[in-house]
Amino acid sequence: MIITEPRWKSYCVETTQPLFSPKQCQMIIEAGRAQPKENASVGAGQKGGSTVDTKTRTSHISWIPFSKMPEMYKDIEKTMKATNGNHFGFDGMQITEQAQYTEYPSGGFYDWHMDSDVNFTHEPTVRKISMTCLLSHESEFEGGELQLEKEENKVKLVQGQAVFFASFLLHRVAPVTRGVRKSLVMWFGGPPLR
């Protein structure tokens, strides 16, 4: 079982060891690259209503179908549920969307944003927990740090390691200055927060 450790306020929790081995990371990369590639958009997400805005976000994404990597989804869900139970305590948590495979090339970034938004009215559940798992080896790129709430709150992951955080936290991916940052992003939801 992967153990998670809080960083601050228990709203940001990193796995203490990689969730996936380098071989598994490569399999996820291949699964992501096998799906249709899109320019990343900003807004309503996978189900529509979003726009490409290169002043806010520059990256390429694809969506990994549940049927393509059931074991990956099972492992992530198990870790999310343990993390939620130990740190967040949100009600009714479940996987609500397919995983997003993301590549940030040199110069790629995603400016400050939240994953839980009142404009996501088309979704049956509210995004409560977001996850980012680093798939690239950390030596393959520079920059591209995940930053939460403030620039000094940088999350420095190693290959295969994941961070779970409350979807209402303001966060960004800083510009990549060398190489390509490959990651897996997921969201987990449930009934509205009370």
N, C-alpha and C positions, 0 to 999 in steps of 0.2 A: 504494500500500500504506500502510495506517495504521501508524505507528510507535508503540510503547508505551514507557513510561518508568516504572521502578520508583519507589515512594514510600519504602518501608522494607523491609528484609529480603528483597526481591524476592517477597514474598508478596502484595503489592498493587501492581498495575500499571495505570496510566491510559493511555488513548490520548492521544497528543500533539496530536491534532486530532480534530474530530468524526468519528464513524463514519458518521453519517447527517446529511444536509442538513436544514434546517427543513421542506422539502417532504416528504422521506422520513419525518421524525418525524411529520408530520401524517397521512401514509398509515398509519403503524403505529398511531397513536392511533385512527384510524377503523376499522382492522381489529380492534383490541382492543375498541372500543365496539360493534362489530357482533356480538360473541360474547356468550353468556349471562353476565350479571354475577352475581358471588357476593360475599358478605361473606367477607373473607379469614379463613382458619383457621390454626390452629397445630397442627403434628404431622406426620403422614405425607404430607401434600401432595396432589398432584393425584389420586393413585390411591386415596384413601380413608383412613379411620382417623383423620382430623383433627377438631378441634373449634374452634368459634368461641369466642375468649376475648378479650373487649374490654379486659381489663386488661393484656393482652400485645400485642395488635395490633388496630388499627382502620384498615381500608382496604378498597377494593373491587378485585376482580381479575376477569380473564377469561383464557382460554387461547387462543392464536392457533394454529390448525391449521397443520401443515407445508405443506399444499396451498394455503393462502391467500396465503402470502408466501415462496415458495421462494427468491427472490433475497436477501431479508433474512437468511434462515437461512444461505445460502451465504456471504454477506459476514461474518456473525458467526463462522461456523465457521472461515473462513480467518484471521480476526484472532485467534481463540482458539488455533488451532494454532501460529501464529507466536509468540504470547505464551507459550504453554506451552514451545515449543522454546527460546526465548530466555531465559526467566526461571524457570519452574517445573520442567520436566523430568519431569512425571508420565507414567506409562506408559499406553498404550492410550486416549488421550483421544478422546471423541466426544460429539456431542449426544445426550443420553439422555431429554430431556423437552421438551415443547412450551414455547414462550416464555410467560411470564406478564406480561400487561399489568396494571399496578397504578396506581390513583389513590388518593392520600392527600389527603383534604379537610382543611380547617382543623381542627386538633385530631387529625388522623390521625397514627399513629406505629406503629413495630414495635420492641418492647423488645429488649434484648440476647438474642442467640441465635446458634446455628451452623447452617449449612445441611447439614453432614455429621453424621449422627446414627446411633448404633448401633441405634436403633429402626426405621430404614428397611430392615427385613429383606425387605420385599416387592420391593425394587428389584434388578434383575439386576446393576447396577453401583454403585460407590460414587461419590457426589458428591465431586469433587476441586477443581473450579474453579467459582466463582460469578461472574456478570456482572450489573452494573447499568448501564443506559444511560438517561440523562436525556432524556426526550422533550419536556417543557415547556421553554419559554424560561425561563431562570433569573430573569427579572424578574416572572414570573407567580405566584411564591410566595415566602414567607419561612419560615425554619426548614427542617425536613425534611432536614437534612444526614445523609449516610451517615457513620457513625463506626465505626472498626475498632479493636478491642482496648481502646482507652482513649478517653475523651471528647476528648482533644486531637488525636487522629488523625482529623480531619475531612476528608472527600473532597468538595471543592467542584467540581462538574462544570458545564459549559456545555451548552446544548442540543445533543443528538446525540453528546456525548462519553460514553465508556464506561470503566468500571473493572472489571478482572478481579482476583479475589483468591481465595486458598485457602479452600475451603469450610469448613475447620476453624477459621477465625478467628472469634472472637466479634465480633459487629457488631450495629448497630441503625440504625434510621431515627428521628432525633429528631422530636419533634412539629412538625407544620406549624403556623405561627402566622398565616399569611395565604395565601389562594389555594388552589390545588390543584397538588400535585406529581404529575406523570405520568411513569412510568418503565416500562422493559422489563427484566425479570429473566429470566436463564437460568442453567441449571446444566449442567455437563459432567462426565462420569464415565468410569470405567474400572475395571480390576481393583483390589482393595484395595491401599492403600499398604503398602510394605515397609520 
